[in-house]
């Protein structure tokens, strides 16, 4: 399962998705990220819904091993898109 939040900016759909267990945690040192509910935590979704949201997004922000794995498998991102914040993979894409 994944936490996601849809942000709308000037008619563009921006989607933030993170692995369920990351919500509310602090990751990394420099940069340090707080995985906040106000950015990621609107709705708990399954893999199918997460893929559907990625297809619709103009911009997508992804955080966590599981969601990154899915995004790679479905070719939303490539390995070159991935950075690590501490041990946690992170990627963004624009369609």
Protein Blocks (a to p, Z undefined) as FASTA:
>chain_A
ZZdddddeehiacdddddfklgopaedjbdcddddfklmmmbccdfklmmmmmmmpmbdc
dedjklmmmmmmnomacfklpccehjbccddddZZ
